[in-house]
C-alpha cells in the first residue's frame, strides 16, 4: 500500500474513561460545544473481553445528518496529499443517514469534478485499545478509494507520521476483492508503511455486500480482521529501531476518496454516484 501524508485537523486532549454510548443523528444547539469523550478498550476489573464500550449505530430518519456531537466534516479539495480529485463537503448529498440504519457517504460527479465526504471524530471522540470495528459495504469502480482509519490524538502538536496512523480498511477500486491494513509512523510511512492485505476467500468483490473490518488493538500489538478472520498482526518488533507510536488515544475517520496516486483515476468504466454504507462503528473490550 502506498499513499502520502494526509491533511489533519486539530488534536484531541481527552481523559480516558470506560463508558457505553449510543448516539443519534442530532446536531447540538447552535453555539454549543459538544462534550468530549475518550474510551479505553482494555479489559479489566470493570470490563470483560467482548463488552461493548462505545457504539454508533446510525439510526435516524432518511436524510438526517450524522451525529454532530461525535462527527465533524473535513472540508475542501487540493488533493489531500495524495493527488485526490474530490472536494469534501458537509452537504447531505454527500453524507446522510438512509433511514435503514446506515450512514451513507456518497461520491458524486459534479460537472467537471467530484464531491464526497470525510468524517472524523477529532476533538469529540477517541479510543485507546480494544476491538475497533465497523460494518461497511464499500463502493466499487476504478479510481474509488474508501477507507476506515485512525490518527493519533496528539495531532497537530505532534506531526504526521510521528503522531501515527492506523488504516483499519482501505480498498482501491482496481482490486475489488482485496482490502488492506497498514500502520504509518516515524521511519515507516508513505510507501514504507507496514502493511498487509486480505483477499476475499471466494474472490468476490467486497462491494457486493456488507463486511466487518476491525482491529484488535493492545499495547505494542495490532491485529487486523475481516468478518472475524484475523489476517495479520503487527507488533513493536516490526518497526525495528523506529518508535512504536500506537500506545495512546487515536480518533476515527471514515472517508470516500476519488482518485489518487495509489488507486489511479476514474475512467469510462467508473459509474457515479458511488456509496460507502456504514452500518455501525463499535469499540469492544479485549
Kinemage of the C-alpha trace (Angstrom):
@kinemage 1
@onewidth
@group {chain A} dominant
@subgroup {mainchain}
@vectorlist {calphas} color= white
{ca unk a 1} P 0.000 0.000 0.000
{ca unk a 2} L 1.304 3.475 -0.848
{ca unk a 3} L -0.035 6.887 -0.018
{ca unk a 4} L 1.329 10.148 1.270
{ca unk a 5} L 0.623 12.139 4.391
{ca unk a 6} L -2.905 13.462 4.613
{ca unk a 7} L -4.139 16.818 5.853
{ca unk a 8} L -5.111 16.663 9.512
{ca unk a 9} L -7.326 18.641 11.848
{ca unk a 10} L -6.874 19.808 15.447
{ca unk a 11} L -5.804 17.417 18.234
{ca unk a 12} L -7.775 15.669 20.968
{ca unk a 13} L -6.937 16.127 24.632
{ca unk a 14} L -9.318 13.815 26.466
{ca unk a 15} L -9.170 11.819 29.707
{ca unk a 16} L -9.600 8.060 29.358
{ca unk a 17} L -12.882 6.656 30.669
{ca unk a 18} L -14.688 3.364 30.063
{ca unk a 19} L -18.323 4.041 29.205
{ca unk a 20} L -21.095 2.842 26.909
{ca unk a 21} L -22.787 5.242 24.494
{ca unk a 22} L -25.320 5.038 21.692
{ca unk a 23} L -25.717 8.304 19.814
{ca unk a 24} L -28.181 9.582 17.268
{ca unk a 25} L -28.060 11.994 14.367
{ca unk a 26} L -28.989 15.184 16.222
{ca unk a 27} L -26.986 18.382 15.835
{ca unk a 28} L -26.037 20.223 19.044
{ca unk a 29} L -27.741 23.556 19.797
{ca unk a 30} L -26.296 26.476 17.891
{ca unk a 31} L -23.100 27.637 19.558
{ca unk a 32} L -22.895 24.637 21.869
{ca unk a 33} L -19.603 22.852 22.371
{ca unk a 34} L -20.000 19.044 22.068
{ca unk a 35} L -18.880 17.000 25.050
{ca unk a 36} L -15.522 15.297 24.563
{ca unk a 37} L -15.236 11.589 25.179
{ca unk a 38} L -12.451 9.027 25.245
{ca unk a 39} L -12.671 5.331 25.963
{ca unk a 40} L -10.226 2.548 26.691
{ca unk a 41} L -10.975 -0.919 25.375
{ca unk a 42} L -8.644 -2.758 27.737
{ca unk a 43} L -10.475 -5.439 29.718
{ca unk a 44} L -10.014 -5.256 33.461
{ca unk a 45} L -11.916 -5.021 36.726
{ca unk a 46} L -14.840 -3.167 35.102
{ca unk a 47} L -14.721 -4.565 31.566
{ca unk a 48} L -14.740 -8.178 30.362
{ca unk a 49} L -13.415 -9.157 26.920
{ca unk a 50} L -16.182 -8.637 24.386
{ca unk a 51} L -18.042 -5.994 26.402
{ca unk a 52} L -19.414 -3.215 24.207
{ca unk a 53} L -17.696 0.006 25.264
{ca unk a 54} L -18.921 2.520 22.651
{ca unk a 55} L -21.107 2.485 19.555
{ca unk a 56} L -22.518 4.495 16.683
{ca unk a 57} L -25.500 2.739 15.084
{ca unk a 58} L -26.644 5.472 12.640
{ca unk a 59} L -30.322 5.056 13.432
{ca unk a 60} L -32.413 8.009 12.352
{ca unk a 61} L -34.638 9.306 9.577
{ca unk a 62} L -33.540 9.253 5.955
{ca unk a 63} L -31.672 12.403 5.035
{ca unk a 64} L -30.609 13.230 8.598
{ca unk a 65} L -27.054 14.398 9.183
{ca unk a 66} L -24.557 12.264 11.096
{ca unk a 67} L -24.365 12.970 14.825
{ca unk a 68} L -22.539 16.281 15.194
{ca unk a 69} L -21.700 15.531 18.829
{ca unk a 70} L -19.411 12.767 17.509
{ca unk a 71} L -18.561 13.529 13.867
{ca unk a 72} L -17.088 16.547 12.131
{ca unk a 73} L -16.544 17.062 8.404
{ca unk a 74} L -13.163 17.741 6.863
{ca unk a 75} L -13.822 20.143 4.006
{ca unk a 76} L -12.161 21.131 0.766
{ca unk a 77} L -10.150 19.919 -2.190
{ca unk a 78} L -6.494 20.337 -3.098
{ca unk a 79} L -5.599 16.658 -3.382
{ca unk a 80} L -5.299 15.864 0.356
{ca unk a 81} L -1.626 14.965 -0.016
{ca unk a 82} L -2.392 12.125 -2.414
{ca unk a 83} L -3.427 13.952 -5.650
{ca unk a 84} L -7.065 13.063 -4.989
{ca unk a 85} L -9.785 14.690 -7.110
{ca unk a 86} L -12.742 15.096 -4.763
{ca unk a 87} L -13.959 18.178 -2.962
{ca unk a 88} L -15.080 17.150 0.529
{ca unk a 89} L -18.339 18.808 1.593
{ca unk a 90} L -20.751 18.728 4.527
{ca unk a 91} L -23.747 18.514 2.192
{ca unk a 92} L -26.400 15.896 2.927
{ca unk a 93} L -25.947 14.899 -0.723
{ca unk a 94} L -22.546 13.534 0.290
{ca unk a 95} L -23.172 12.224 3.827
{ca unk a 96} L -26.506 11.382 5.419
{ca unk a 97} L -28.422 8.618 7.129
{ca unk a 98} L -30.528 6.424 4.852
{ca unk a 99} L -33.332 5.645 7.299
{ca unk a 100} L -32.363 1.965 7.310
{ca unk a 101} L -29.677 2.195 9.988
{ca unk a 102} L -26.771 3.234 7.780
{ca unk a 103} L -24.576 6.271 7.319
{ca unk a 104} L -24.078 6.722 3.574
{ca unk a 105} L -21.060 8.590 2.215
{ca unk a 106} L -21.672 9.361 -1.453
{ca unk a 107} L -19.138 10.331 -4.097
{ca unk a 108} L -20.728 12.253 -6.961
{ca unk a 109} L -19.659 13.574 -10.322
{ca unk a 110} L -20.394 17.299 -10.272
{ca unk a 111} L -19.712 18.992 -13.590
{ca unk a 112} L -16.010 18.567 -14.295
{ca unk a 113} L -15.197 17.490 -10.736
{ca unk a 114} L -16.249 15.270 -7.868
{ca unk a 115} L -17.707 15.738 -4.405
{ca unk a 116} L -17.636 13.362 -1.447
{ca unk a 117} L -17.349 13.392 2.356
{ca unk a 118} L -14.762 12.727 5.027
{ca unk a 119} L -15.976 12.424 8.618
{ca unk a 120} L -13.746 12.337 11.690
{ca unk a 121} L -14.123 12.377 15.458
{ca unk a 122} L -11.202 14.667 16.319
{ca unk a 123} L -11.897 16.801 19.412
{ca unk a 124} L -15.044 14.716 20.087
{ca unk a 125} L -14.205 11.017 20.494
{ca unk a 126} L -11.079 8.877 20.656
{ca unk a 127} L -10.212 5.341 21.680
{ca unk a 128} L -7.158 3.611 23.064
{ca unk a 129} L -7.016 -0.174 22.669
{ca unk a 130} L -9.915 -2.572 22.230
{ca unk a 131} L -11.532 -4.101 19.187
{ca unk a 132} L -12.360 -1.215 16.856
{ca unk a 133} L -14.888 -2.455 14.316
{ca unk a 134} L -17.154 -1.144 11.559
{ca unk a 135} L -19.642 -2.964 9.340
{ca unk a 136} L -19.362 -1.422 5.897
{ca unk a 137} L -20.474 -2.023 2.336
{ca unk a 138} L -17.776 -0.387 0.260
{ca unk a 139} L -18.301 1.206 -3.162
{ca unk a 140} L -16.771 -0.046 -6.400
{ca unk a 141} L -15.063 1.213 -9.538
{ca unk a 142} L -11.755 2.340 -10.970
{ca unk a 143} L -10.379 5.297 -9.028
{ca unk a 144} L -12.643 4.765 -5.999
{ca unk a 145} L -10.890 4.700 -2.601
{ca unk a 146} L -12.920 4.072 0.593
{ca unk a 147} L -11.190 3.987 3.978
{ca unk a 148} L -11.843 3.408 7.689
{ca unk a 149} L -8.818 4.600 9.655
{ca unk a 150} L -7.413 6.386 12.710
{ca unk a 151} L -4.936 9.151 13.500
{ca unk a 152} L -3.071 9.929 16.708
{ca unk a 153} L -4.984 12.226 19.025
{ca unk a 154} L -1.947 14.424 19.607
{ca unk a 155} L -2.141 15.960 16.123
{ca unk a 156} L -1.214 18.631 15.137
{ca unk a 157} L 1.084 19.326 18.069
{ca unk a 158} L 2.836 16.138 17.016
{ca unk a 159} L 3.022 15.992 13.241
{ca unk a 160} L 2.340 13.074 10.879
{ca unk a 161} L 3.842 10.488 10.720
{ca unk a 162} L 5.184 10.872 14.273
{ca unk a 163} L 1.583 11.056 15.517
{ca unk a 164} L 0.814 7.681 13.943
{ca unk a 165} L -1.807 6.351 11.536
{ca unk a 166} L -3.720 3.060 11.693
{ca unk a 167} L -5.517 2.118 8.476
{ca unk a 168} L -8.143 -0.422 9.518
{ca unk a 169} L -9.528 -0.861 5.999
{ca unk a 170} L -8.608 0.580 2.634
{ca unk a 171} L -9.676 -0.617 -0.785
{ca unk a 172} L -8.715 0.619 -4.230
{ca unk a 173} L -11.246 0.029 -6.955
{ca unk a 174} L -8.969 -1.872 -9.315
{ca unk a 175} L -8.652 -4.583 -6.620
{ca unk a 176} L -12.314 -5.252 -5.773
{ca unk a 177} L -11.516 -8.486 -3.917
{ca unk a 178} L -8.689 -7.120 -1.697
{ca unk a 179} L -8.609 -4.872 1.372
{ca unk a 180} L -5.512 -3.511 3.075
{ca unk a 181} L -4.490 -2.786 6.674
{ca unk a 182} L -1.469 -0.606 7.455
{ca unk a 183} L 0.378 1.400 10.074
{ca unk a 184} L 2.382 4.560 9.445
{ca unk a 185} L 4.835 6.046 11.895
{ca unk a 186} L 8.282 7.642 12.073
{ca unk a 187} L 10.578 5.785 9.696
{ca unk a 188} L 7.777 3.659 8.237
{ca unk a 189} L 5.345 5.966 6.464
{ca unk a 190} L 4.058 6.532 2.941
{ca unk a 191} L 5.482 3.860 0.666
{ca unk a 192} L 7.338 2.351 3.629
{ca unk a 193} L 4.201 1.834 5.717
{ca unk a 194} L 3.960 -1.624 7.300
{ca unk a 195} L 1.045 -3.320 5.604
{ca unk a 196} L -0.839 -6.498 4.809
{ca unk a 197} L -3.813 -7.474 2.718
{ca unk a 198} L -6.829 -9.753 2.909
{ca unk a 199} L -8.189 -11.442 -0.218
{ca unk a 200} L -11.875 -12.333 -0.329
{ca unk a 201} L -11.973 -16.132 0.192
{ca unk a 202} L -14.223 -16.590 -2.856
{ca unk a 203} L -12.506 -13.899 -4.886
{ca unk a 204} L -15.692 -11.837 -4.898
{ca unk a 205} L -15.921 -8.061 -4.714
{ca unk a 206} L -16.135 -6.610 -1.213
{ca unk a 207} L -18.662 -4.161 -2.663
{ca unk a 208} L -21.231 -6.926 -3.154
{ca unk a 209} L -22.406 -6.872 0.479
{ca unk a 210} L -21.567 -5.690 3.994
{ca unk a 211} L -18.420 -6.896 5.756
{ca unk a 212} L -16.930 -6.194 9.187
{ca unk a 213} L -13.488 -4.597 9.276
{ca unk a 214} L -11.714 -4.477 12.621
{ca unk a 215} L -8.510 -4.231 14.570
{ca unk a 216} L -7.780 -5.987 17.856
{ca unk a 217} L -5.546 -3.347 19.425
{ca unk a 218} L -3.439 -3.972 22.505
{ca unk a 219} L -0.295 -2.382 23.923
{ca unk a 220} L 2.547 -2.995 21.464
{ca unk a 221} L 0.360 -5.063 19.080
{ca unk a 222} L -2.399 -4.625 16.462
{ca unk a 223} L -4.227 -7.485 14.701
{ca unk a 224} L -6.425 -6.876 11.638
{ca unk a 225} L -9.620 -8.844 10.982
{ca unk a 226} L -12.197 -9.140 8.200
{ca unk a 227} L -15.509 -10.796 9.079
{ca unk a 228} L -13.898 -12.093 12.258
{ca unk a 229} L -10.933 -13.676 10.458
{ca unk a 230} L -7.526 -12.384 11.580
{ca unk a 231} L -5.143 -11.879 8.666
{ca unk a 232} L -2.150 -10.029 10.083
{ca unk a 233} L -0.579 -8.915 13.345
{ca unk a 234} L 1.935 -6.090 13.580
{ca unk a 235} L 3.773 -5.648 16.859
{ca unk a 236} L 6.531 -3.462 18.191
{ca unk a 237} L 9.230 -5.776 16.796
{ca unk a 238} L 8.135 -4.973 13.230
{ca unk a 239} L 9.218 -1.333 13.435
{ca unk a 240} L 12.822 -2.269 14.195
{ca unk a 241} L 14.774 0.583 15.695
{ca unk a 242} L 11.985 3.064 14.943
{ca unk a 243} L 9.499 4.295 17.512
{ca unk a 244} L 6.212 2.452 18.120
{ca unk a 245} L 3.659 5.300 18.367
{ca unk a 246} L 0.429 3.360 18.934
{ca unk a 247} L 0.136 3.138 22.719
{ca unk a 248} L -2.030 6.250 23.018
{ca unk a 249} L -5.501 7.530 22.026
{ca unk a 250} L -6.487 7.794 18.352
{ca unk a 251} L -9.530 9.314 16.658
{ca unk a 252} L -11.670 7.756 13.903
{ca unk a 253} L -12.052 8.680 10.233
{ca unk a 254} L -14.460 7.461 7.536
{ca unk a 255} L -13.977 8.783 4.017
{ca unk a 256} L -14.525 8.078 0.347
{ca unk a 257} L -11.855 9.486 -1.936
{ca unk a 258} L -11.951 9.754 -5.722
{ca unk a 259} L -8.649 9.249 -7.498
{ca unk a 260} L -5.141 9.486 -6.148
{ca unk a 261} L -1.641 8.194 -6.726
{ca unk a 262} L -2.455 4.753 -5.333
{ca unk a 263} L -5.928 3.994 -6.754
{ca unk a 264} L -5.428 5.842 -10.035
{ca unk a 265} L -8.263 7.848 -11.526
{ca unk a 266} L -11.825 7.236 -12.699
{ca unk a 267} L -12.211 6.183 -16.302
{ca unk a 268} L -15.068 5.406 -18.656
{ca unk a 269} L -15.952 2.303 -16.647
{ca unk a 270} L -16.471 4.200 -13.363
{ca unk a 271} L -20.124 4.742 -12.515
{ca unk a 272} L -21.296 7.643 -10.311
{ca unk a 273} L -22.653 8.147 -7.756
{ca unk a 274} L -20.817 5.610 -5.569
{ca unk a 275} L -21.888 4.892 -1.979
{ca unk a 276} L -19.991 3.758 1.107
{ca unk a 277} L -22.609 2.438 3.553
{ca unk a 278} L -21.674 2.191 7.238
{ca unk a 279} L -23.994 0.114 9.427
{ca unk a 280} L -22.149 0.742 12.681
{ca unk a 281} L -18.876 1.647 14.329
{ca unk a 282} L -18.189 -0.054 17.683
{ca unk a 283} L -15.489 -0.413 20.308
{ca unk a 284} L -15.359 -3.652 22.317
{ca unk a 285} L -13.114 -4.514 25.242
{ca unk a 286} L -10.342 -7.028 24.553
